[in-house]
Amino acid sequence: MDKVREGLSSFNGTTFWGSTKFDANGRNITGKSVTFQIQKGVIKTVFPKEAAQTAPMYPQPAWSAR
């Protein structure tokens, strides 16, 4: 685990999230990413607020009810 943490702490590059660099706590401090949910069969961005298409559904309904 220490080697993984060491590798991530020295990484500074581009991933599918865009620009990526991790701080000492493992958080991406340069990139911007979004959180999405599948709501009623449609992928919807729910976070961050400035990119959100809709509010997150919480708690999520059971799979059989989606």
PDBQT receptor file of N, H, CA, C and O in Angstrom, charges set to zero:
ATOM      1  N   MET A   1       0.821  -1.199   0.000  1.00  0.00    +0.000 N 
ATOM      2  CA  MET A   1       0.000   0.000   0.000  1.00  0.00    +0.000 C 
ATOM      3  C   MET A   1       0.862   1.260   0.000  1.00  0.00    +0.000 C 
ATOM      4  O   MET A   1       0.512   2.253  -0.637  1.00  0.00    +0.000 OA
ATOM      5  N   ASP A   2       1.973   1.222   0.702  1.00  0.00    +0.000 N 
ATOM      6  H   ASP A   2       2.257   0.415   1.220  1.00  0.00    +0.000 HD
ATOM      7  CA  ASP A   2       2.843   2.396   0.741  1.00  0.00    +0.000 C 
ATOM      8  C   ASP A   2       3.395   2.730  -0.643  1.00  0.00    +0.000 C 
ATOM      9  O   ASP A   2       3.529   3.905  -0.984  1.00  0.00    +0.000 OA
ATOM     10  N   LYS A   3       3.717   1.716  -1.444  1.00  0.00    +0.000 N 
ATOM     11  H   LYS A   3       3.608   0.761  -1.168  1.00  0.00    +0.000 HD
ATOM     12  CA  LYS A   3       4.248   1.966  -2.787  1.00  0.00    +0.000 C 
ATOM     13  C   LYS A   3       3.173   2.585  -3.684  1.00  0.00    +0.000 C 
ATOM     14  O   LYS A   3       3.471   3.444  -4.514  1.00  0.00    +0.000 OA
ATOM     15  N   VAL A   4       1.936   2.149  -3.514  1.00  0.00    +0.000 N 
ATOM     16  H   VAL A   4       1.695   1.452  -2.839  1.00  0.00    +0.000 HD
ATOM     17  CA  VAL A   4       0.839   2.734  -4.289  1.00  0.00    +0.000 C 
ATOM     18  C   VAL A   4       0.666   4.195  -3.893  1.00  0.00    +0.000 C 
ATOM     19  O   VAL A   4       0.554   5.066  -4.756  1.00  0.00    +0.000 OA
ATOM     20  N   ARG A   5       0.643   4.464  -2.594  1.00  0.00    +0.000 N 
ATOM     21  H   ARG A   5       0.734   3.757  -1.893  1.00  0.00    +0.000 HD
ATOM     22  CA  ARG A   5       0.484   5.843  -2.106  1.00  0.00    +0.000 C 
ATOM     23  C   ARG A   5       1.634   6.718  -2.613  1.00  0.00    +0.000 C 
ATOM     24  O   ARG A   5       1.421   7.857  -3.029  1.00  0.00    +0.000 OA
ATOM     25  N   GLU A   6       2.844   6.177  -2.574  1.00  0.00    +0.000 N 
ATOM     26  H   GLU A   6       3.017   5.252  -2.236  1.00  0.00    +0.000 HD
ATOM     27  CA  GLU A   6       4.013   6.911  -3.050  1.00  0.00    +0.000 C 
ATOM     28  C   GLU A   6       3.896   7.206  -4.549  1.00  0.00    +0.000 C 
ATOM     29  O   GLU A   6       4.194   8.313  -4.998  1.00  0.00    +0.000 OA
ATOM     30  N   GLY A   7       3.461   6.208  -5.309  1.00  0.00    +0.000 N 
ATOM     31  H   GLY A   7       3.219   5.309  -4.945  1.00  0.00    +0.000 HD
ATOM     32  CA  GLY A   7       3.290   6.408  -6.743  1.00  0.00    +0.000 C 
ATOM     33  C   GLY A   7       2.248   7.460  -7.063  1.00  0.00    +0.000 C 
ATOM     34  O   GLY A   7       2.456   8.305  -7.933  1.00  0.00    +0.000 OA
ATOM     35  N   LEU A   8       1.127   7.409  -6.361  1.00  0.00    +0.000 N 
ATOM     36  H   LEU A   8       0.958   6.722  -5.654  1.00  0.00    +0.000 HD
ATOM     37  CA  LEU A   8       0.071   8.392  -6.597  1.00  0.00    +0.000 C 
ATOM     38  C   LEU A   8       0.499   9.796  -6.184  1.00  0.00    +0.000 C 
ATOM     39  O   LEU A   8       0.154  10.772  -6.851  1.00  0.00    +0.000 OA
ATOM     40  N   SER A   9       1.244   9.901  -5.096  1.00  0.00    +0.000 N 
ATOM     41  H   SER A   9       1.524   9.108  -4.555  1.00  0.00    +0.000 HD
ATOM     42  CA  SER A   9       1.641  11.233  -4.624  1.00  0.00    +0.000 C 
ATOM     43  C   SER A   9       2.602  11.912  -5.584  1.00  0.00    +0.000 C 
ATOM     44  O   SER A   9       2.692  13.140  -5.600  1.00  0.00    +0.000 OA
ATOM     45  N   SER A  10       3.320  11.137  -6.383  1.00  0.00    +0.000 N 
ATOM     46  H   SER A  10       3.247  10.140  -6.370  1.00  0.00    +0.000 HD
ATOM     47  CA  SER A  10       4.257  11.739  -7.332  1.00  0.00    +0.000 C 
ATOM     48  C   SER A  10       3.654  11.881  -8.733  1.00  0.00    +0.000 C 
ATOM     49  O   SER A  10       4.295  12.436  -9.625  1.00  0.00    +0.000 OA
ATOM     50  N   PHE A  11       2.434  11.386  -8.933  1.00  0.00    +0.000 N 
ATOM     51  H   PHE A  11       1.914  10.935  -8.208  1.00  0.00    +0.000 HD
ATOM     52  CA  PHE A  11       1.801  11.465 -10.250  1.00  0.00    +0.000 C 
ATOM     53  C   PHE A  11       1.303  12.872 -10.525  1.00  0.00    +0.000 C 
ATOM     54  O   PHE A  11       0.670  13.498  -9.675  1.00  0.00    +0.000 OA
ATOM     55  N   ASN A  12       1.593  13.353 -11.703  1.00  0.00    +0.000 N 
ATOM     56  H   ASN A  12       2.107  12.845 -12.393  1.00  0.00    +0.000 HD
ATOM     57  CA  ASN A  12       1.083  14.642 -12.151  1.00  0.00    +0.000 C 
ATOM     58  C   ASN A  12       0.897  14.518 -13.654  1.00  0.00    +0.000 C 
ATOM     59  O   ASN A  12       1.856  14.670 -14.412  1.00  0.00    +0.000 OA
ATOM     60  N   GLY A  13      -0.327  14.241 -14.094  1.00  0.00    +0.000 N 
ATOM     61  H   GLY A  13      -1.106  14.117 -13.479  1.00  0.00    +0.000 HD
ATOM     62  CA  GLY A  13      -0.549  14.007 -15.514  1.00  0.00    +0.000 C 
ATOM     63  C   GLY A  13      -2.014  14.109 -15.873  1.00  0.00    +0.000 C 
ATOM     64  O   GLY A  13      -2.806  14.734 -15.167  1.00  0.00    +0.000 OA
ATOM     65  N   THR A  14      -2.355  13.486 -16.977  1.00  0.00    +0.000 N 
ATOM     66  H   THR A  14      -1.712  12.978 -17.550  1.00  0.00    +0.000 HD
ATOM     67  CA  THR A  14      -3.723  13.537 -17.482  1.00  0.00    +0.000 C 
ATOM     68  C   THR A  14      -4.331  12.145 -17.448  1.00  0.00    +0.000 C 
ATOM     69  O   THR A  14      -3.717  11.181 -17.907  1.00  0.00    +0.000 OA
ATOM     70  N   THR A  15      -5.531  12.043 -16.906  1.00  0.00    +0.000 N 
ATOM     71  H   THR A  15      -6.029  12.826 -16.534  1.00  0.00    +0.000 HD
ATOM     72  CA  THR A  15      -6.290  10.798 -16.875  1.00  0.00    +0.000 C 
ATOM     73  C   THR A  15      -7.628  11.066 -17.548  1.00  0.00    +0.000 C 
ATOM     74  O   THR A  15      -7.831  12.136 -18.123  1.00  0.00    +0.000 OA
ATOM     75  N   PHE A  16      -8.539  10.105 -17.482  1.00  0.00    +0.000 N 
ATOM     76  H   PHE A  16      -8.374   9.236 -17.015  1.00  0.00    +0.000 HD
ATOM     77  CA  PHE A  16      -9.853  10.349 -18.071  1.00  0.00    +0.000 C 
ATOM     78  C   PHE A  16     -10.617  11.438 -17.331  1.00  0.00    +0.000 C 
ATOM     79  O   PHE A  16     -11.633  11.911 -17.840  1.00  0.00    +0.000 OA
ATOM     80  N   TRP A  17     -10.168  11.856 -16.151  1.00  0.00    +0.000 N 
ATOM     81  H   TRP A  17      -9.342  11.472 -15.737  1.00  0.00    +0.000 HD
ATOM     82  CA  TRP A  17     -10.769  12.979 -15.429  1.00  0.00    +0.000 C 
ATOM     83  C   TRP A  17     -10.168  14.304 -15.884  1.00  0.00    +0.000 C 
ATOM     84  O   TRP A  17     -10.642  15.366 -15.479  1.00  0.00    +0.000 OA
ATOM     85  N   GLY A  18      -9.144  14.261 -16.711  1.00  0.00    +0.000 N 
ATOM     86  H   GLY A  18      -8.759  13.399 -17.040  1.00  0.00    +0.000 HD
ATOM     87  CA  GLY A  18      -8.429  15.473 -17.108  1.00  0.00    +0.000 C 
ATOM     88  C   GLY A  18      -7.164  15.599 -16.281  1.00  0.00    +0.000 C 
ATOM     89  O   GLY A  18      -6.570  14.591 -15.898  1.00  0.00    +0.000 OA
ATOM     90  N   SER A  19      -6.749  16.814 -16.003  1.00  0.00    +0.000 N 
ATOM     91  H   SER A  19      -7.232  17.633 -16.314  1.00  0.00    +0.000 HD
ATOM     92  CA  SER A  19      -5.545  17.061 -15.220  1.00  0.00    +0.000 C 
ATOM     93  C   SER A  19      -5.680  16.408 -13.850  1.00  0.00    +0.000 C 
ATOM     94  O   SER A  19      -6.703  16.562 -13.183  1.00  0.00    +0.000 OA
ATOM     95  N   THR A  20      -4.651  15.682 -13.434  1.00  0.00    +0.000 N 
ATOM     96  H   THR A  20      -3.820  15.557 -13.976  1.00  0.00    +0.000 HD
ATOM     97  CA  THR A  20      -4.733  14.932 -12.184  1.00  0.00    +0.000 C 
ATOM     98  C   THR A  20      -3.438  15.045 -11.393  1.00  0.00    +0.000 C 
ATOM     99  O   THR A  20      -2.355  14.769 -11.911  1.00  0.00    +0.000 OA
ATOM    100  N   LYS A  21      -3.558  15.449 -10.145  1.00  0.00    +0.000 N 
ATOM    101  H   LYS A  21      -4.438  15.673  -9.724  1.00  0.00    +0.000 HD
ATOM    102  CA  LYS A  21      -2.454  15.459  -9.185  1.00  0.00    +0.000 C 
ATOM    103  C   LYS A  21      -3.076  15.227  -7.822  1.00  0.00    +0.000 C 
ATOM    104  O   LYS A  21      -4.087  15.843  -7.485  1.00  0.00    +0.000 OA
ATOM    105  N   PHE A  22      -2.478  14.341  -7.034  1.00  0.00    +0.000 N 
ATOM    106  H   PHE A  22      -1.657  13.841  -7.308  1.00  0.00    +0.000 HD
ATOM    107  CA  PHE A  22      -3.050  13.969  -5.744  1.00  0.00    +0.000 C 
ATOM    108  C   PHE A  22      -2.321  14.662  -4.604  1.00  0.00    +0.000 C 
ATOM    109  O   PHE A  22      -1.104  14.838  -4.655  1.00  0.00    +0.000 OA
ATOM    110  N   ASP A  23      -3.072  15.060  -3.565  1.00  0.00    +0.000 N 
ATOM    111  H   ASP A  23      -4.061  14.917  -3.523  1.00  0.00    +0.000 HD
ATOM    112  CA  ASP A  23      -2.457  15.622  -2.366  1.00  0.00    +0.000 C 
ATOM    113  C   ASP A  23      -2.107  14.492  -1.399  1.00  0.00    +0.000 C 
ATOM    114  O   ASP A  23      -2.281  13.318  -1.726  1.00  0.00    +0.000 OA
ATOM    115  N   ALA A  24      -1.619  14.839  -0.224  1.00  0.00    +0.000 N 
ATOM    116  H   ALA A  24      -1.478  15.792   0.042  1.00  0.00    +0.000 HD
ATOM    117  CA  ALA A  24      -1.185  13.844   0.760  1.00  0.00    +0.000 C 
ATOM    118  C   ALA A  24      -2.329  12.961   1.250  1.00  0.00    +0.000 C 
ATOM    119  O   ALA A  24      -2.089  11.865   1.758  1.00  0.00    +0.000 OA
ATOM    120  N   ASN A  25      -3.571  13.428   1.102  1.00  0.00    +0.000 N 
ATOM    121  H   ASN A  25      -3.766  14.318   0.689  1.00  0.00    +0.000 HD
ATOM    122  CA  ASN A  25      -4.734  12.646   1.526  1.00  0.00    +0.000 C 
ATOM    123  C   ASN A  25      -5.336  11.823   0.393  1.00  0.00    +0.000 C 
ATOM    124  O   ASN A  25      -6.338  11.135   0.593  1.00  0.00    +0.000 OA
ATOM    125  N   GLY A  26      -4.733  11.886  -0.800  1.00  0.00    +0.000 N 
ATOM    126  H   GLY A  26      -3.920  12.445  -0.963  1.00  0.00    +0.000 HD
ATOM    127  CA  GLY A  26      -5.215  11.097  -1.926  1.00  0.00    +0.000 C 
ATOM    128  C   GLY A  26      -6.303  11.764  -2.745  1.00  0.00    +0.000 C 
ATOM    129  O   GLY A  26      -6.909  11.124  -3.604  1.00  0.00    +0.000 OA
ATOM    130  N   ARG A  27      -6.561  13.045  -2.492  1.00  0.00    +0.000 N 
ATOM    131  H   ARG A  27      -6.068  13.565  -1.794  1.00  0.00    +0.000 HD
ATOM    132  CA  ARG A  27      -7.589  13.767  -3.250  1.00  0.00    +0.000 C 
ATOM    133  C   ARG A  27      -6.981  14.387  -4.501  1.00  0.00    +0.000 C 
ATOM    134  O   ARG A  27      -5.864  14.904  -4.464  1.00  0.00    +0.000 OA
ATOM    135  N   ASN A  28      -7.712  14.334  -5.600  1.00  0.00    +0.000 N 
ATOM    136  H   ASN A  28      -8.619  13.913  -5.629  1.00  0.00    +0.000 HD
ATOM    137  CA  ASN A  28      -7.273  14.961  -6.838  1.00  0.00    +0.000 C 
ATOM    138  C   ASN A  28      -7.435  16.469  -6.675  1.00  0.00    +0.000 C 
ATOM    139  O   ASN A  28      -8.555  16.969  -6.574  1.00  0.00    +0.000 OA
ATOM    140  N   ILE A  29      -6.325  17.186  -6.650  1.00  0.00    +0.000 N 
ATOM    141  H   ILE A  29      -5.416  16.779  -6.732  1.00  0.00    +0.000 HD
ATOM    142  CA  ILE A  29      -6.382  18.622  -6.358  1.00  0.00    +0.000 C 
ATOM    143  C   ILE A  29      -6.386  19.501  -7.601  1.00  0.00    +0.000 C 
ATOM    144  O   ILE A  29      -6.587  20.710  -7.487  1.00  0.00    +0.000 OA
ATOM    145  N   THR A  30      -6.170  18.933  -8.781  1.00  0.00    +0.000 N 
ATOM    146  H   THR A  30      -6.006  17.951  -8.873  1.00  0.00    +0.000 HD
ATOM    147  CA  THR A  30      -6.169  19.764  -9.990  1.00  0.00    +0.000 C 
ATOM    148  C   THR A  30      -7.316  19.447 -10.930  1.00  0.00    +0.000 C 
ATOM    149  O   THR A  30      -7.758  20.316 -11.683  1.00  0.00    +0.000 OA
ATOM    150  N   GLY A  31      -7.792  18.245 -10.900  1.00  0.00    +0.000 N 
ATOM    151  H   GLY A  31      -7.433  17.540 -10.288  1.00  0.00    +0.000 HD
ATOM    152  CA  GLY A  31      -8.806  17.825 -11.859  1.00  0.00    +0.000 C 
ATOM    153  C   GLY A  31     -10.211  18.157 -11.423  1.00  0.00    +0.000 C 
ATOM    154  O   GLY A  31     -10.481  18.407 -10.248  1.00  0.00    +0.000 OA
ATOM    155  N   LYS A  32     -11.072  18.155 -12.365  1.00  0.00    +0.000 N 
ATOM    156  H   LYS A  32     -10.853  17.952 -13.319  1.00  0.00    +0.000 HD
ATOM    157  CA  LYS A  32     -12.497  18.343 -12.110  1.00  0.00    +0.000 C 
ATOM    158  C   LYS A  32     -13.196  17.071 -12.551  1.00  0.00    +0.000 C 
ATOM    159  O   LYS A  32     -12.988  16.599 -13.669  1.00  0.00    +0.000 OA
ATOM    160  N   SER A  33     -13.999  16.530 -11.706  1.00  0.00    +0.000 N 
ATOM    161  H   SER A  33     -14.168  16.913 -10.798  1.00  0.00    +0.000 HD
ATOM    162  CA  SER A  33     -14.764  15.347 -12.080  1.00  0.00    +0.000 C 
ATOM    163  C   SER A  33     -16.210  15.568 -11.683  1.00  0.00    +0.000 C 
ATOM    164  O   SER A  33     -16.524  16.467 -10.903  1.00  0.00    +0.000 OA
ATOM    165  N   VAL A  34     -17.065  14.757 -12.215  1.00  0.00    +0.000 N 
ATOM    166  H   VAL A  34     -16.810  14.027 -12.849  1.00  0.00    +0.000 HD
ATOM    167  CA  VAL A  34     -18.486  14.858 -11.905  1.00  0.00    +0.000 C 
ATOM    168  C   VAL A  34     -18.972  13.530 -11.341  1.00  0.00    +0.000 C 
ATOM    169  O   VAL A  34     -18.368  12.480 -11.558  1.00  0.00    +0.000 OA
ATOM    170  N   THR A  35     -20.057  13.606 -10.624  1.00  0.00    +0.000 N 
ATOM    171  H   THR A  35     -20.548  14.459 -10.447  1.00  0.00    +0.000 HD
ATOM    172  CA  THR A  35     -20.724  12.416 -10.107  1.00  0.00    +0.000 C 
ATOM    173  C   THR A  35     -22.046  12.301 -10.837  1.00  0.00    +0.000 C 
ATOM    174  O   THR A  35     -22.768  13.284 -11.003  1.00  0.00    +0.000 OA
ATOM    175  N   PHE A  36     -22.353  11.093 -11.269  1.00  0.00    +0.000 N 
ATOM    176  H   PHE A  36     -21.766  10.294 -11.134  1.00  0.00    +0.000 HD
ATOM    177  CA  PHE A  36     -23.606  10.910 -11.976  1.00  0.00    +0.000 C 
ATOM    178  C   PHE A  36     -24.376   9.744 -11.374  1.00  0.00    +0.000 C 
ATOM    179  O   PHE A  36     -23.819   8.904 -10.668  1.00  0.00    +0.000 OA
ATOM    180  N   GLN A  37     -25.651   9.714 -11.667  1.00  0.00    +0.000 N 
ATOM    181  H   GLN A  37     -26.104  10.396 -12.241  1.00  0.00    +0.000 HD
ATOM    182  CA  GLN A  37     -26.535   8.618 -11.287  1.00  0.00    +0.000 C 
ATOM    183  C   GLN A  37     -27.358   8.236 -12.507  1.00  0.00    +0.000 C 
ATOM    184  O   GLN A  37     -27.605   9.053 -13.394  1.00  0.00    +0.000 OA
ATOM    185  N   ILE A  38     -27.771   6.996 -12.530  1.00  0.00    +0.000 N 
ATOM    186  H   ILE A  38     -27.571   6.332 -11.809  1.00  0.00    +0.000 HD
ATOM    187  CA  ILE A  38     -28.726   6.573 -13.533  1.00  0.00    +0.000 C 
ATOM    188  C   ILE A  38     -30.099   6.731 -12.888  1.00  0.00    +0.000 C 
ATOM    189  O   ILE A  38     -30.446   6.006 -11.956  1.00  0.00    +0.000 OA
ATOM    190  N   GLN A  39     -30.867   7.677 -13.390  1.00  0.00    +0.000 N 
ATOM    191  H   GLN A  39     -30.585   8.266 -14.147  1.00  0.00    +0.000 HD
ATOM    192  CA  GLN A  39     -32.187   7.974 -12.845  1.00  0.00    +0.000 C 
ATOM    193  C   GLN A  39     -33.232   7.678 -13.915  1.00  0.00    +0.000 C 
ATOM    194  O   GLN A  39     -33.243   8.293 -14.981  1.00  0.00    +0.000 OA
ATOM    195  N   LYS A  40     -34.098   6.736 -13.615  1.00  0.00    +0.000 N 
ATOM    196  H   LYS A  40     -34.089   6.236 -12.749  1.00  0.00    +0.000 HD
ATOM    197  CA  LYS A  40     -35.151   6.313 -14.548  1.00  0.00    +0.000 C 
ATOM    198  C   LYS A  40     -34.568   5.949 -15.909  1.00  0.00    +0.000 C 
ATOM    199  O   LYS A  40     -35.129   6.281 -16.953  1.00  0.00    +0.000 OA
ATOM    200  N   GLY A  41     -33.416   5.253 -15.871  1.00  0.00    +0.000 N 
ATOM    201  H   GLY A  41     -32.961   4.984 -15.023  1.00  0.00    +0.000 HD
ATOM    202  CA  GLY A  41     -32.788   4.767 -17.090  1.00  0.00    +0.000 C 
ATOM    203  C   GLY A  41     -31.947   5.783 -17.845  1.00  0.00    +0.000 C 
ATOM    204  O   GLY A  41     -31.416   5.467 -18.910  1.00  0.00    +0.000 OA
ATOM    205  N   VAL A  42     -31.813   6.996 -17.320  1.00  0.00    +0.000 N 
ATOM    206  H   VAL A  42     -32.245   7.253 -16.455  1.00  0.00    +0.000 HD
ATOM    207  CA  VAL A  42     -31.058   8.053 -17.988  1.00  0.00    +0.000 C 
ATOM    208  C   VAL A  42     -29.896   8.479 -17.101  1.00  0.00    +0.000 C 
ATOM    209  O   VAL A  42     -30.071   8.682 -15.900  1.00  0.00    +0.000 OA
ATOM    210  N   ILE A  43     -28.694   8.617 -17.696  1.00  0.00    +0.000 N 
ATOM    211  H   ILE A  43     -28.551   8.452 -18.671  1.00  0.00    +0.000 HD
ATOM    212  CA  ILE A  43     -27.529   9.083 -16.939  1.00  0.00    +0.000 C 
ATOM    213  C   ILE A  43     -27.677  10.579 -16.700  1.00  0.00    +0.000 C 
ATOM    214  O   ILE A  43     -27.831  11.351 -17.647  1.00  0.00    +0.000 OA
ATOM    215  N   LYS A  44     -27.631  10.986 -15.439  1.00  0.00    +0.000 N 
ATOM    216  H   LYS A  44     -27.506  10.359 -14.670  1.00  0.00    +0.000 HD
ATOM    217  CA  LYS A  44     -27.775  12.391 -15.061  1.00  0.00    +0.000 C 
ATOM    218  C   LYS A  44     -26.599  12.812 -14.187  1.00  0.00    +0.000 C 
ATOM    219  O   LYS A  44     -26.256  12.108 -13.238  1.00  0.00    +0.000 OA
ATOM    220  N   THR A  45     -25.976  13.953 -14.494  1.00  0.00    +0.000 N 
ATOM    221  H   THR A  45     -26.255  14.525 -15.266  1.00  0.00    +0.000 HD
ATOM    222  CA  THR A  45     -24.932  14.514 -13.647  1.00  0.00    +0.000 C 
ATOM    223  C   THR A  45     -25.595  15.139 -12.431  1.00  0.00    +0.000 C 
ATOM    224  O   THR A  45     -26.541  15.916 -12.567  1.00  0.00    +0.000 OA
ATOM    225  N   VAL A  46     -25.096  14.799 -11.225  1.00  0.00    +0.000 N 
ATOM    226  H   VAL A  46     -24.328  14.168 -11.114  1.00  0.00    +0.000 HD
ATOM    227  CA  VAL A  46     -25.711  15.305  -9.996  1.00  0.00    +0.000 C 
ATOM    228  C   VAL A  46     -24.748  16.142  -9.134  1.00  0.00    +0.000 C 
ATOM    229  O   VAL A  46     -25.176  16.769  -8.166  1.00  0.00    +0.000 OA
ATOM    230  N   PHE A  47     -23.452  16.153  -9.483  1.00  0.00    +0.000 N 
ATOM    231  H   PHE A  47     -23.104  15.643 -10.270  1.00  0.00    +0.000 HD
ATOM    232  CA  PHE A  47     -22.470  16.914  -8.711  1.00  0.00    +0.000 C 
ATOM    233  C   PHE A  47     -21.269  17.178  -9.586  1.00  0.00    +0.000 C 
ATOM    234  O   PHE A  47     -20.899  16.304 -10.369  1.00  0.00    +0.000 OA
ATOM    235  N   PRO A  48     -20.646  18.325  -9.497  1.00  0.00    +0.000 N 
ATOM    236  CA  PRO A  48     -20.885  19.462  -8.613  1.00  0.00    +0.000 C 
ATOM    237  C   PRO A  48     -22.088  20.288  -9.065  1.00  0.00    +0.000 C 
ATOM    238  O   PRO A  48     -22.605  20.127 -10.171  1.00  0.00    +0.000 OA
ATOM    239  N   LYS A  49     -22.502  21.156  -8.186  1.00  0.00    +0.000 N 
ATOM    240  H   LYS A  49     -22.083  21.287  -7.288  1.00  0.00    +0.000 HD
ATOM    241  CA  LYS A  49     -23.719  21.935  -8.415  1.00  0.00    +0.000 C 
ATOM    242  C   LYS A  49     -23.693  22.675  -9.751  1.00  0.00    +0.000 C 
ATOM    243  O   LYS A  49     -24.703  22.731 -10.452  1.00  0.00    +0.000 OA
ATOM    244  N   GLU A  50     -22.527  23.248 -10.107  1.00  0.00    +0.000 N 
ATOM    245  H   GLU A  50     -21.706  23.203  -9.538  1.00  0.00    +0.000 HD
ATOM    246  CA  GLU A  50     -22.465  24.035 -11.346  1.00  0.00    +0.000 C 
ATOM    247  C   GLU A  50     -22.578  23.182 -12.614  1.00  0.00    +0.000 C 
ATOM    248  O   GLU A  50     -22.821  23.718 -13.695  1.00  0.00    +0.000 OA
ATOM    249  N   ALA A  51     -22.408  21.878 -12.496  1.00  0.00    +0.000 N 
ATOM    250  H   ALA A  51     -22.211  21.442 -11.618  1.00  0.00    +0.000 HD
ATOM    251  CA  ALA A  51     -22.536  20.987 -13.655  1.00  0.00    +0.000 C 
ATOM    252  C   ALA A  51     -23.766  20.083 -13.570  1.00  0.00    +0.000 C 
ATOM    253  O   ALA A  51     -24.085  19.370 -14.522  1.00  0.00    +0.000 OA
ATOM    254  N   ALA A  52     -24.453  20.116 -12.430  1.00  0.00    +0.000 N 
ATOM    255  H   ALA A  52     -24.195  20.695 -11.657  1.00  0.00    +0.000 HD
ATOM    256  CA  ALA A  52     -25.561  19.180 -12.193  1.00  0.00    +0.000 C 
ATOM    257  C   ALA A  52     -26.732  19.427 -13.137  1.00  0.00    +0.000 C 
ATOM    258  O   ALA A  52     -27.138  20.562 -13.383  1.00  0.00    +0.000 OA
ATOM    259  N   GLN A  53     -27.255  18.321 -13.656  1.00  0.00    +0.000 N 
ATOM    260  H   GLN A  53     -26.924  17.398 -13.456  1.00  0.00    +0.000 HD
ATOM    261  CA  GLN A  53     -28.471  18.379 -14.471  1.00  0.00    +0.000 C 
ATOM    262  C   GLN A  53     -29.710  18.243 -13.601  1.00  0.00    +0.000 C 
ATOM    263  O   GLN A  53     -30.796  18.692 -13.966  1.00  0.00    +0.000 OA
ATOM    264  N   THR A  54     -29.528  17.615 -12.440  1.00  0.00    +0.000 N 
ATOM    265  H   THR A  54     -28.646  17.251 -12.143  1.00  0.00    +0.000 HD
ATOM    266  CA  THR A  54     -30.645  17.371 -11.531  1.00  0.00    +0.000 C 
ATOM    267  C   THR A  54     -30.090  17.111 -10.139  1.00  0.00    +0.000 C 
ATOM    268  O   THR A  54     -28.882  16.944  -9.968  1.00  0.00    +0.000 OA
ATOM    269  N   ALA A  55     -30.964  17.078  -9.151  1.00  0.00    +0.000 N 
ATOM    270  H   ALA A  55     -31.945  17.214  -9.289  1.00  0.00    +0.000 HD
ATOM    271  CA  ALA A  55     -30.548  16.763  -7.783  1.00  0.00    +0.000 C 
ATOM    272  C   ALA A  55     -30.325  15.260  -7.651  1.00  0.00    +0.000 C 
ATOM    273  O   ALA A  55     -30.989  14.477  -8.331  1.00  0.00    +0.000 OA
ATOM    274  N   PRO A  56     -29.397  14.846  -6.784  1.00  0.00    +0.000 N 
ATOM    275  CA  PRO A  56     -29.204  13.409  -6.587  1.00  0.00    +0.000 C 
ATOM    276  C   PRO A  56     -30.427  12.774  -5.935  1.00  0.00    +0.000 C 
ATOM    277  O   PRO A  56     -31.118  13.399  -5.130  1.00  0.00    +0.000 OA
ATOM    278  N   MET A  57     -30.673  11.538  -6.295  1.00  0.00    +0.000 N 
ATOM    279  H   MET A  57     -30.111  11.031  -6.949  1.00  0.00    +0.000 HD
ATOM    280  CA  MET A  57     -31.747  10.778  -5.649  1.00  0.00    +0.000 C 
ATOM    281  C   MET A  57     -31.129  10.072  -4.449  1.00  0.00    +0.000 C 
ATOM    282  O   MET A  57     -30.225   9.252  -4.605  1.00  0.00    +0.000 OA
ATOM    283  N   TYR A  58     -31.613  10.389  -3.262  1.00  0.00    +0.000 N 
ATOM    284  H   TYR A  58     -32.348  11.055  -3.136  1.00  0.00    +0.000 HD
ATOM    285  CA  TYR A  58     -31.093   9.752  -2.061  1.00  0.00    +0.000 C 
ATOM    286  C   TYR A  58     -32.218   9.549  -1.089  1.00  0.00    +0.000 C 
ATOM    287  O   TYR A  58     -32.964  10.491  -0.823  1.00  0.00    +0.000 OA
ATOM    288  N   PRO A  59     -32.375   8.382  -0.553  1.00  0.00    +0.000 N 
ATOM    289  CA  PRO A  59     -31.623   7.203  -0.962  1.00  0.00    +0.000 C 
ATOM    290  C   PRO A  59     -32.084   6.730  -2.343  1.00  0.00    +0.000 C 
ATOM    291  O   PRO A  59     -33.211   6.986  -2.766  1.00  0.00    +0.000 OA
ATOM    292  N   GLN A  60     -31.198   6.047  -3.013  1.00  0.00    +0.000 N 
ATOM    293  H   GLN A  60     -30.282   5.839  -2.669  1.00  0.00    +0.000 HD
ATOM    294  CA  GLN A  60     -31.539   5.488  -4.331  1.00  0.00    +0.000 C 
ATOM    295  C   GLN A  60     -32.616   4.426  -4.165  1.00  0.00    +0.000 C 
ATOM    296  O   GLN A  60     -32.567   3.656  -3.206  1.00  0.00    +0.000 OA
ATOM    297  N   PRO A  61     -33.579   4.362  -5.064  1.00  0.00    +0.000 N 
ATOM    298  CA  PRO A  61     -34.561   3.292  -4.999  1.00  0.00    +0.000 C 
ATOM    299  C   PRO A  61     -33.907   1.938  -5.288  1.00  0.00    +0.000 C 
ATOM    300  O   PRO A  61     -32.832   1.888  -5.885  1.00  0.00    +0.000 OA
ATOM    301  N   ALA A  62     -34.531   0.869  -4.882  1.00  0.00    +0.000 N 
ATOM    302  H   ALA A  62     -35.405   0.910  -4.397  1.00  0.00    +0.000 HD
ATOM    303  CA  ALA A  62     -34.020  -0.476  -5.177  1.00  0.00    +0.000 C 
ATOM    304  C   ALA A  62     -33.943  -0.650  -6.681  1.00  0.00    +0.000 C 
ATOM    305  O   ALA A  62     -34.711  -0.029  -7.415  1.00  0.00    +0.000 OA
ATOM    306  N   TRP A  63     -33.016  -1.492  -7.155  1.00  0.00    +0.000 N 
ATOM    307  H   TRP A  63     -32.392  -1.996  -6.559  1.00  0.00    +0.000 HD
ATOM    308  CA  TRP A  63     -32.844  -1.700  -8.594  1.00  0.00    +0.000 C 
ATOM    309  C   TRP A  63     -34.154  -2.031  -9.286  1.00  0.00    +0.000 C 
ATOM    310  O   TRP A  63     -34.407  -1.574 -10.401  1.00  0.00    +0.000 OA
ATOM    311  N   SER A  64     -34.977  -2.819  -8.634  1.00  0.00    +0.000 N 
ATOM    312  H   SER A  64     -34.772  -3.191  -7.729  1.00  0.00    +0.000 HD
ATOM    313  CA  SER A  64     -36.232  -3.224  -9.260  1.00  0.00    +0.000 C 
ATOM    314  C   SER A  64     -37.206  -2.063  -9.443  1.00  0.00    +0.000 C 
ATOM    315  O   SER A  64     -38.157  -2.167 -10.218  1.00  0.00    +0.000 OA
ATOM    316  N   ALA A  65     -36.972  -0.950  -8.730  1.00  0.00    +0.000 N 
ATOM    317  H   ALA A  65     -36.199  -0.865  -8.101  1.00  0.00    +0.000 HD
ATOM    318  CA  ALA A  65     -37.863   0.202  -8.802  1.00  0.00    +0.000 C 
ATOM    319  C   ALA A  65     -37.309   1.329  -9.675  1.00  0.00    +0.000 C 
ATOM    320  O   ALA A  65     -37.942   2.376  -9.813  1.00  0.00    +0.000 OA
ATOM    321  N   ARG A  66     -36.141   1.120 -10.258  1.00  0.00    +0.000 N 
ATOM    322  H   ARG A  66     -35.627   0.269 -10.146  1.00  0.00    +0.000 HD
ATOM    323  CA  ARG A  66     -35.533   2.186 -11.067  1.00  0.00    +0.000 C 
ATOM    324  C   ARG A  66     -36.015   2.175 -12.482  1.00  0.00    +0.000 C 
ATOM    325  O   ARG A  66     -35.596   3.010 -13.284  1.00  0.00    +0.000 OA
TER     326      ARG A  66
